[in-house]
Amino acid sequence: MSEPTGAARRRGPFKVGDQVQLTDPKGRHYTFTLEEGKNFHTHKGSFPHDELIGAPEGSVVRTTGNVAYLALRPLLPDYVLSMPRGAAVVYPKDAGQILAFADIFPGARVVEAGVGSGSLSSFLLRAIGDQGMLHSYERREDFAEIAQQNVERYFGGPHPAWQLTVGDLQDNLSDADVDRVILDMLAPWECLEAVSKALVPGGILCCYVATTTQLARTVESIREIGSFNEPTSWESMIRNWHVEGLAVRPDHRMIGHTGFLLTARRLADGVEPPMRRRRPAKGAYGEDYTGPNADGGSGR
């Protein structure tokens, strides 16, 4: 049985073509690709790539300036933060939430809109495996090219489960019986009709939006279309901790707001969602509200 795509690049001694992440004594990272006969240069000296080729992961190399660097393969979260960018990347904290709460499983059939630099595509492909299907749609050809290069660099070549289409999702979506749809785009509400036709009953729609206005309009549009259950929305933040003897405290810097996530599940055809009993705050659907159900939102 052959190894899953990219698995051979994640274990064993360092080989030519592998990505290497160096960590210096101050914890700073430097990522490069191993090539025979090349040297890695820093302001603290250099060392030959050949010194790492064939060495086990977790080795320590010293530069000509006698500075030690720890050599490891970059984890996928490290890789996506250091790879070339066309558009902003989906941060690992959000990608992890998407994999968990959109329930991405091996063999899943997934549609993704808004490829950006290929960060989320890499996470999705590793989760669905070679037997799954990921069809990614990207409006901008330059972003699609960067994303393809980044994904193929990580997996060591084309991934058999990936199809990349340049164009708008709502104009080009031809997939049917899709298990999951991930929308990372400016106006996901414009794609809801097309998405609801592609998703299987019980399938999951997951949207990633940046602002509260986008979040509000997307949620209200999902409620209005009537093909999904009540959406759930949230954001996540990460705060690291400094641990040094008795000095145990939160770091001064943290990864705060990057975007909002929301999920909703596709209902069976012809089924109306049960009425959700909510008591909105006073004025939530006031005279200045112009979104979906503007004429009757307060009675929900």
ZATIBA-619495 format. One record per residue (C-alpha): residue number from 1; residue in three letters; x, y, z; chain. Coordinates in Angstrom, 2 decimals. Example, Ala and Ser with C-alpha at 12.3 -4.5 7.8 and 13.67 -1.06 7.14 Angstrom:
<rs>
+-----+-----+---------+---------+---------+-------+
|   n | res |      c1 |      c2 |      c3 | chain |
+-----+-----+---------+---------+---------+-------+
|   1 | Ala |   12.30 |   -4.50 |    7.80 |     A |
|   2 | Ser |   13.67 |   -1.06 |    7.14 |     A |
+-----+-----+---------+---------+---------+-------+
</rs>
This chain:
<rs>
+-----+-----+---------+---------+---------+-------+
|   n | res |      c1 |      c2 |      c3 | chain |
+-----+-----+---------+---------+---------+-------+
|   1 | Met |    0.00 |    0.00 |    0.00 |     A |
|   2 | Ser |    1.48 |    3.34 |   -1.07 |     A |
|   3 | Glu |    2.00 |    6.15 |    1.42 |     A |
|   4 | Pro |   -0.43 |    9.07 |    1.44 |     A |
|   5 | Thr |    0.71 |   12.05 |   -0.58 |     A |
|   6 | Gly |    3.34 |   14.03 |    1.30 |     A |
|   7 | Ala |    3.80 |   11.50 |    4.12 |     A |
|   8 | Ala |    7.34 |   10.54 |    3.07 |     A |
|   9 | Arg |    8.34 |   14.21 |    3.43 |     A |
|  10 | Arg |    7.30 |   14.22 |    7.09 |     A |
|  11 | Arg |    9.60 |   11.54 |    8.48 |     A |
|  12 | Gly |   13.11 |   10.08 |    8.25 |     A |
|  13 | Pro |   16.48 |   11.82 |    7.70 |     A |
|  14 | Phe |   16.59 |   15.13 |    5.86 |     A |
|  15 | Lys |   16.61 |   14.75 |    2.09 |     A |
|  16 | Val |   17.27 |   17.04 |   -0.86 |     A |
|  17 | Gly |   14.12 |   19.07 |   -1.50 |     A |
|  18 | Asp |   12.91 |   18.94 |    2.10 |     A |
|  19 | Gln |   11.78 |   22.10 |    3.86 |     A |
|  20 | Val |   13.92 |   22.84 |    6.93 |     A |
|  21 | Gln |   13.04 |   25.19 |    9.76 |     A |
|  22 | Leu |   15.97 |   26.52 |   11.79 |     A |
|  23 | Thr |   15.45 |   27.94 |   15.27 |     A |
|  24 | Asp |   18.10 |   30.28 |   16.65 |     A |
|  25 | Pro |   18.94 |   30.80 |   20.35 |     A |
|  26 | Lys |   16.33 |   33.61 |   20.56 |     A |
|  27 | Gly |   13.56 |   31.38 |   19.17 |     A |
|  28 | Arg |   13.46 |   33.00 |   15.74 |     A |
|  29 | His |   12.62 |   30.77 |   12.76 |     A |
|  30 | Tyr |   14.27 |   30.56 |    9.34 |     A |
|  31 | Thr |   12.83 |   28.28 |    6.64 |     A |
|  32 | Phe |   14.58 |   27.10 |    3.49 |     A |
|  33 | Thr |   14.72 |   24.17 |    1.04 |     A |
|  34 | Leu |   17.65 |   21.75 |    1.12 |     A |
|  35 | Glu |   19.81 |   21.77 |   -2.01 |     A |
|  36 | Glu |   23.10 |   19.99 |   -2.62 |     A |
|  37 | Gly |   26.13 |   22.24 |   -2.69 |     A |
|  38 | Lys |   24.27 |   25.30 |   -1.34 |     A |
|  39 | Asn |   25.07 |   27.30 |    1.81 |     A |
|  40 | Phe |   22.66 |   28.85 |    4.28 |     A |
|  41 | His |   23.71 |   32.38 |    5.25 |     A |
|  42 | Thr |   22.76 |   34.41 |    8.32 |     A |
|  43 | His |   24.21 |   37.52 |    9.96 |     A |
|  44 | Lys |   25.81 |   35.05 |   12.41 |     A |
|  45 | Gly |   27.69 |   33.11 |    9.72 |     A |
|  46 | Ser |   26.83 |   30.26 |    7.36 |     A |
|  47 | Phe |   26.85 |   26.49 |    7.02 |     A |
|  48 | Pro |   26.54 |   24.08 |    4.06 |     A |
|  49 | His |   23.21 |   22.40 |    3.28 |     A |
|  50 | Asp |   25.15 |   19.16 |    2.85 |     A |
|  51 | Glu |   25.72 |   19.14 |    6.60 |     A |
|  52 | Leu |   21.97 |   18.50 |    7.11 |     A |
|  53 | Ile |   21.32 |   16.18 |    4.14 |     A |
|  54 | Gly |   21.11 |   12.67 |    5.61 |     A |
|  55 | Ala |   21.05 |   13.96 |    9.19 |     A |
|  56 | Pro |   18.15 |   13.05 |   11.50 |     A |
|  57 | Glu |   15.45 |   15.59 |   12.21 |     A |
|  58 | Gly |   16.14 |   17.43 |   15.46 |     A |
|  59 | Ser |   19.85 |   17.88 |   14.69 |     A |
|  60 | Val |   21.83 |   20.95 |   15.70 |     A |
|  61 | Val |   24.10 |   22.74 |   13.24 |     A |
|  62 | Arg |   26.64 |   25.49 |   13.92 |     A |
|  63 | Thr |   27.46 |   28.37 |   11.65 |     A |
|  64 | Thr |   30.93 |   29.67 |   10.90 |     A |
|  65 | Gly |   30.17 |   32.19 |   13.67 |     A |
|  66 | Asn |   29.71 |   29.29 |   16.15 |     A |
|  67 | Val |   25.98 |   29.95 |   16.62 |     A |
|  68 | Ala |   23.85 |   26.82 |   17.13 |     A |
|  69 | Tyr |   20.59 |   26.31 |   15.21 |     A |
|  70 | Leu |   18.06 |   23.55 |   15.83 |     A |
|  71 | Ala |   16.93 |   21.95 |   12.56 |     A |
|  72 | Leu |   13.41 |   20.50 |   12.23 |     A |
|  73 | Arg |   10.90 |   20.12 |    9.45 |     A |
|  74 | Pro |    8.34 |   22.95 |    9.70 |     A |
|  75 | Leu |    4.91 |   21.90 |   10.91 |     A |
|  76 | Leu |    2.05 |   22.85 |    8.63 |     A |
|  77 | Pro |    1.10 |   25.79 |   10.92 |     A |
|  78 | Asp |    4.69 |   27.02 |   10.63 |     A |
|  79 | Tyr |    4.76 |   26.50 |    6.88 |     A |
|  80 | Val |    1.61 |   28.47 |    6.07 |     A |
|  81 | Leu |    2.81 |   31.45 |    8.09 |     A |
|  82 | Ser |    6.16 |   31.57 |    6.28 |     A |
|  83 | Met |    5.10 |   30.71 |    2.71 |     A |
|  84 | Pro |    4.86 |   33.34 |   -0.08 |     A |
|  85 | Arg |    1.55 |   35.20 |   -0.02 |     A |
|  86 | Gly |   -0.77 |   36.59 |   -2.62 |     A |
|  87 | Ala |   -3.66 |   37.15 |   -0.26 |     A |
|  88 | Ala |   -3.82 |   36.96 |    3.52 |     A |
|  89 | Val |   -3.62 |   33.40 |    4.84 |     A |
|  90 | Val |   -6.15 |   31.61 |    7.01 |     A |
|  91 | Tyr |   -4.38 |   31.46 |   10.37 |     A |
|  92 | Pro |   -3.73 |   28.00 |   11.85 |     A |
|  93 | Lys |   -6.05 |   28.75 |   14.78 |     A |
|  94 | Asp |   -8.93 |   29.29 |   12.35 |     A |
|  95 | Ala |   -7.95 |   26.40 |   10.08 |     A |
|  96 | Gly |   -8.00 |   24.09 |   13.10 |     A |
|  97 | Gln |  -11.46 |   25.31 |   14.05 |     A |
|  98 | Ile |  -12.68 |   24.73 |   10.49 |     A |
|  99 | Leu |  -11.31 |   21.17 |   10.41 |     A |
| 100 | Ala |  -12.99 |   20.40 |   13.74 |     A |
| 101 | Phe |  -16.35 |   22.16 |   13.53 |     A |
| 102 | Ala |  -16.90 |   21.59 |    9.81 |     A |
| 103 | Asp |  -16.09 |   17.94 |   10.61 |     A |
| 104 | Ile |  -13.62 |   17.42 |    7.74 |     A |
| 105 | Phe |  -13.05 |   13.67 |    7.51 |     A |
| 106 | Pro |  -10.87 |   11.33 |    5.39 |     A |
| 107 | Gly |  -12.50 |   10.83 |    1.99 |     A |
| 108 | Ala |  -14.76 |   13.89 |    2.32 |     A |
| 109 | Arg |  -15.93 |   15.73 |   -0.80 |     A |
| 110 | Val |  -15.23 |   19.39 |   -0.11 |     A |
| 111 | Val |  -15.75 |   22.61 |   -2.08 |     A |
| 112 | Glu |  -13.72 |   25.67 |   -1.11 |     A |
| 113 | Ala |  -14.20 |   29.21 |   -2.42 |     A |
| 114 | Gly |  -11.51 |   31.82 |   -1.89 |     A |
| 115 | Val |   -8.18 |   30.01 |   -2.08 |     A |
| 116 | Gly |   -6.01 |   33.01 |   -1.24 |     A |
| 117 | Ser |   -2.44 |   31.76 |   -0.74 |     A |
| 118 | Gly |   -3.34 |   28.09 |   -0.27 |     A |
| 119 | Ser |   -3.18 |   27.91 |    3.53 |     A |
| 120 | Leu |   -6.61 |   26.38 |    4.15 |     A |
| 121 | Ser |   -6.32 |   24.22 |    1.02 |     A |
| 122 | Ser |   -3.23 |   22.57 |    2.52 |     A |
| 123 | Phe |   -5.01 |   21.83 |    5.80 |     A |
| 124 | Leu |   -8.08 |   20.49 |    3.98 |     A |
| 125 | Leu |   -6.08 |   18.25 |    1.65 |     A |
| 126 | Arg |   -4.16 |   16.71 |    4.52 |     A |
| 127 | Ala |   -7.44 |   16.02 |    6.34 |     A |
| 128 | Ile |   -9.39 |   14.46 |    3.43 |     A |
| 129 | Gly |   -6.44 |   12.38 |    2.16 |     A |
| 130 | Asp |   -5.86 |   10.98 |   -1.31 |     A |
| 131 | Gln |   -9.31 |    9.38 |   -1.48 |     A |
| 132 | Gly |  -11.17 |   12.63 |   -0.83 |     A |
| 133 | Met |  -11.99 |   15.48 |   -3.19 |     A |
| 134 | Leu |  -11.24 |   19.18 |   -2.77 |     A |
| 135 | His |  -12.46 |   21.50 |   -5.51 |     A |
| 136 | Ser |  -11.16 |   25.01 |   -4.86 |     A |
| 137 | Tyr |  -12.45 |   28.13 |   -6.62 |     A |
| 138 | Glu |  -10.44 |   31.36 |   -6.80 |     A |
| 139 | Arg |  -11.49 |   34.49 |   -8.69 |     A |
| 140 | Arg |   -7.97 |   35.86 |   -9.18 |     A |
| 141 | Glu |   -5.57 |   33.95 |  -11.39 |     A |
| 142 | Asp |   -2.49 |   35.43 |   -9.69 |     A |
| 143 | Phe |   -3.69 |   34.23 |   -6.29 |     A |
| 144 | Ala |   -4.47 |   30.79 |   -7.75 |     A |
| 145 | Glu |   -0.93 |   30.48 |   -9.13 |     A |
| 146 | Ile |    0.66 |   31.36 |   -5.79 |     A |
| 147 | Ala |   -1.66 |   28.97 |   -3.95 |     A |
| 148 | Gln |   -0.85 |   26.12 |   -6.33 |     A |
| 149 | Gln |    2.89 |   26.65 |   -5.88 |     A |
| 150 | Asn |    2.55 |   26.74 |   -2.09 |     A |
| 151 | Val |    0.42 |   23.61 |   -1.91 |     A |
| 152 | Glu |    2.65 |   21.64 |   -4.26 |     A |
| 153 | Arg |    5.78 |   22.75 |   -2.41 |     A |
| 154 | Tyr |    4.33 |   21.44 |    0.85 |     A |
| 155 | Phe |    3.19 |   18.07 |   -0.53 |     A |
| 156 | Gly |    6.17 |   17.62 |   -2.85 |     A |
| 157 | Gly |    4.07 |   17.79 |   -6.04 |     A |
| 158 | Pro |    0.45 |   17.86 |   -7.25 |     A |
| 159 | His |   -2.09 |   16.41 |   -4.80 |     A |
| 160 | Pro |   -4.36 |   13.78 |   -6.43 |     A |
| 161 | Ala |   -7.44 |   14.99 |   -4.52 |     A |
| 162 | Trp |   -7.16 |   18.65 |   -5.54 |     A |
| 163 | Gln |   -8.83 |   20.50 |   -8.38 |     A |
| 164 | Leu |   -8.32 |   24.26 |   -8.71 |     A |
| 165 | Thr |  -10.65 |   26.39 |  -10.82 |     A |
| 166 | Val |  -10.16 |   30.08 |  -11.60 |     A |
| 167 | Gly |  -13.55 |   31.81 |  -11.54 |     A |
| 168 | Asp |  -16.53 |   32.70 |   -9.37 |     A |
| 169 | Leu |  -18.10 |   29.87 |   -7.41 |     A |
| 170 | Gln |  -21.69 |   30.85 |   -8.20 |     A |
| 171 | Asp |  -20.92 |   30.90 |  -11.95 |     A |
| 172 | Asn |  -18.81 |   27.75 |  -12.15 |     A |
| 173 | Leu |  -20.03 |   25.38 |   -9.44 |     A |
| 174 | Ser |  -20.84 |   22.05 |  -11.06 |     A |
| 175 | Asp |  -20.12 |   19.72 |   -8.15 |     A |
| 176 | Ala |  -22.96 |   17.64 |   -6.70 |     A |
| 177 | Asp |  -23.34 |   15.52 |   -3.57 |     A |
| 178 | Val |  -20.75 |   17.60 |   -1.72 |     A |
| 179 | Asp |  -20.18 |   16.85 |    1.97 |     A |
| 180 | Arg |  -18.72 |   20.20 |    3.02 |     A |
| 181 | Val |  -18.52 |   23.73 |    1.60 |     A |
| 182 | Ile |  -16.05 |   26.29 |    2.97 |     A |
| 183 | Leu |  -16.55 |   29.92 |    1.91 |     A |
| 184 | Asp |  -13.74 |   32.40 |    2.58 |     A |
| 185 | Met |  -14.93 |   35.37 |    0.56 |     A |
| 186 | Leu |  -16.26 |   38.92 |    0.72 |     A |
| 187 | Ala |  -19.95 |   38.12 |    0.14 |     A |
| 188 | Pro |  -20.73 |   34.46 |    0.97 |     A |
| 189 | Trp |  -24.49 |   35.19 |    0.94 |     A |
| 190 | Glu |  -24.30 |   35.51 |   -2.85 |     A |
| 191 | Cys |  -23.40 |   31.80 |   -3.11 |     A |
| 192 | Leu |  -26.03 |   30.29 |   -0.78 |     A |
| 193 | Glu |  -28.43 |   29.18 |   -3.53 |     A |
| 194 | Ala |  -25.67 |   27.39 |   -5.45 |     A |
| 195 | Val |  -24.21 |   25.89 |   -2.29 |     A |
| 196 | Ser |  -27.55 |   24.57 |   -1.02 |     A |
| 197 | Lys |  -28.04 |   22.68 |   -4.31 |     A |
| 198 | Ala |  -24.56 |   21.13 |   -4.15 |     A |
| 199 | Leu |  -24.59 |   20.01 |   -0.51 |     A |
| 200 | Val |  -25.97 |   16.63 |    0.54 |     A |
| 201 | Pro |  -28.62 |   16.59 |    3.29 |     A |
| 202 | Gly |  -26.75 |   16.92 |    6.58 |     A |
| 203 | Gly |  -23.76 |   18.49 |    4.83 |     A |
| 204 | Ile |  -22.04 |   21.43 |    6.46 |     A |
| 205 | Leu |  -21.59 |   24.98 |    5.23 |     A |
| 206 | Cys |  -18.75 |   26.86 |    6.94 |     A |
| 207 | Cys |  -18.13 |   30.56 |    6.30 |     A |
| 208 | Tyr |  -15.09 |   32.62 |    7.28 |     A |
| 209 | Val |  -15.71 |   36.37 |    7.32 |     A |
| 210 | Ala |  -13.73 |   39.30 |    8.67 |     A |
| 211 | Thr |  -16.26 |   41.87 |    9.89 |     A |
| 212 | Thr |  -19.40 |   42.00 |   12.03 |     A |
| 213 | Thr |  -21.44 |   43.38 |    9.14 |     A |
| 214 | Gln |  -20.46 |   40.43 |    6.94 |     A |
| 215 | Leu |  -21.26 |   38.04 |    9.79 |     A |
| 216 | Ala |  -24.70 |   39.56 |   10.39 |     A |
| 217 | Arg |  -25.70 |   39.54 |    6.73 |     A |
| 218 | Thr |  -24.48 |   35.98 |    6.21 |     A |
| 219 | Val |  -26.38 |   34.64 |    9.22 |     A |
| 220 | Glu |  -29.60 |   36.44 |    8.26 |     A |
| 221 | Ser |  -29.30 |   35.25 |    4.65 |     A |
| 222 | Ile |  -28.85 |   31.65 |    5.80 |     A |
| 223 | Arg |  -31.99 |   31.97 |    7.92 |     A |
| 224 | Glu |  -33.89 |   33.50 |    5.02 |     A |
| 225 | Ile |  -32.99 |   30.87 |    2.43 |     A |
| 226 | Gly |  -34.55 |   28.15 |    4.58 |     A |
| 227 | Ser |  -32.33 |   25.26 |    3.45 |     A |
| 228 | Phe |  -30.19 |   25.15 |    6.61 |     A |
| 229 | Asn |  -30.62 |   24.77 |   10.32 |     A |
| 230 | Glu |  -29.91 |   27.65 |   12.70 |     A |
| 231 | Pro |  -26.30 |   28.81 |   12.08 |     A |
| 232 | Thr |  -23.71 |   28.93 |   14.85 |     A |
| 233 | Ser |  -21.12 |   31.71 |   14.86 |     A |
| 234 | Trp |  -17.97 |   32.40 |   16.94 |     A |
| 235 | Glu |  -14.40 |   33.66 |   16.96 |     A |
| 236 | Ser |  -11.28 |   32.31 |   18.65 |     A |
| 237 | Met |   -8.23 |   33.95 |   20.13 |     A |
| 238 | Ile |   -4.88 |   32.56 |   21.28 |     A |
| 239 | Arg |   -2.74 |   33.85 |   24.15 |     A |
| 240 | Asn |    0.58 |   32.17 |   24.84 |     A |
| 241 | Trp |    2.10 |   31.97 |   28.31 |     A |
| 242 | His |    5.62 |   32.69 |   29.51 |     A |
| 243 | Val |    6.86 |   29.98 |   31.88 |     A |
| 244 | Glu |   10.25 |   30.52 |   33.48 |     A |
| 245 | Gly |   10.67 |   29.25 |   37.05 |     A |
| 246 | Leu |    8.26 |   31.21 |   39.24 |     A |
| 247 | Ala |    7.61 |   33.74 |   36.47 |     A |
| 248 | Val |    4.44 |   32.29 |   35.00 |     A |
| 249 | Arg |    2.39 |   34.93 |   33.19 |     A |
| 250 | Pro |    0.59 |   35.56 |   29.91 |     A |
| 251 | Asp |    2.63 |   36.92 |   27.04 |     A |
| 252 | His |    2.18 |   40.58 |   26.26 |     A |
| 253 | Arg |    1.29 |   39.77 |   22.64 |     A |
| 254 | Met |   -1.49 |   37.49 |   21.41 |     A |
| 255 | Ile |   -3.23 |   36.43 |   18.23 |     A |
| 256 | Gly |   -6.52 |   38.29 |   18.60 |     A |
| 257 | His |   -9.29 |   38.75 |   16.09 |     A |
| 258 | Thr |   -8.60 |   37.37 |   12.62 |     A |
| 259 | Gly |  -12.12 |   36.49 |   11.51 |     A |
| 260 | Phe |  -15.50 |   35.06 |   12.41 |     A |
| 261 | Leu |  -16.55 |   31.50 |   11.68 |     A |
| 262 | Leu |  -20.07 |   30.22 |   11.25 |     A |
| 263 | Thr |  -21.48 |   26.80 |   10.42 |     A |
| 264 | Ala |  -24.90 |   25.56 |    9.34 |     A |
| 265 | Arg |  -26.16 |   22.14 |    8.21 |     A |
| 266 | Arg |  -28.11 |   21.41 |    5.05 |     A |
| 267 | Leu |  -31.67 |   20.23 |    5.63 |     A |
| 268 | Ala |  -33.43 |   17.55 |    3.60 |     A |
| 269 | Asp |  -35.22 |   18.79 |    0.48 |     A |
| 270 | Gly |  -38.68 |   20.13 |    1.16 |     A |
| 271 | Val |  -38.14 |   20.41 |    4.90 |     A |
| 272 | Glu |  -38.77 |   23.69 |    6.69 |     A |
| 273 | Pro |  -36.49 |   24.41 |    9.65 |     A |
| 274 | Pro |  -38.25 |   24.43 |   13.02 |     A |
| 275 | Met |  -39.00 |   27.94 |   14.23 |     A |
| 276 | Arg |  -36.16 |   29.07 |   16.45 |     A |
| 277 | Arg |  -37.40 |   30.82 |   19.59 |     A |
| 278 | Arg |  -35.27 |   33.89 |   20.12 |     A |
| 279 | Arg |  -35.74 |   37.04 |   22.12 |     A |
| 280 | Pro |  -33.68 |   39.66 |   20.28 |     A |
| 281 | Ala |  -32.43 |   42.70 |   22.10 |     A |
| 282 | Lys |  -34.66 |   45.76 |   21.97 |     A |
| 283 | Gly |  -33.96 |   47.61 |   18.74 |     A |
| 284 | Ala |  -32.19 |   44.68 |   17.08 |     A |
| 285 | Tyr |  -34.72 |   44.90 |   14.23 |     A |
| 286 | Gly |  -35.49 |   48.60 |   14.59 |     A |
| 287 | Glu |  -36.43 |   51.14 |   11.92 |     A |
| 288 | Asp |  -32.83 |   51.49 |   10.75 |     A |
| 289 | Tyr |  -32.40 |   47.74 |   10.11 |     A |
| 290 | Thr |  -32.34 |   46.97 |    6.35 |     A |
| 291 | Gly |  -31.12 |   43.37 |    6.28 |     A |
| 292 | Pro |  -33.02 |   40.15 |    5.46 |     A |
| 293 | Asn |  -36.44 |   39.86 |    7.10 |     A |
| 294 | Ala |  -36.39 |   43.56 |    7.84 |     A |
| 295 | Asp |  -40.19 |   43.59 |    7.91 |     A |
| 296 | Gly |  -40.63 |   40.78 |   10.41 |     A |
| 297 | Gly |  -37.41 |   39.94 |   12.17 |     A |
| 298 | Ser |  -38.59 |   40.99 |   15.59 |     A |
| 299 | Gly |  -41.31 |   38.36 |   15.58 |     A |
| 300 | Arg |  -38.94 |   35.44 |   15.29 |     A |
+-----+-----+---------+---------+---------+-------+
</rs>
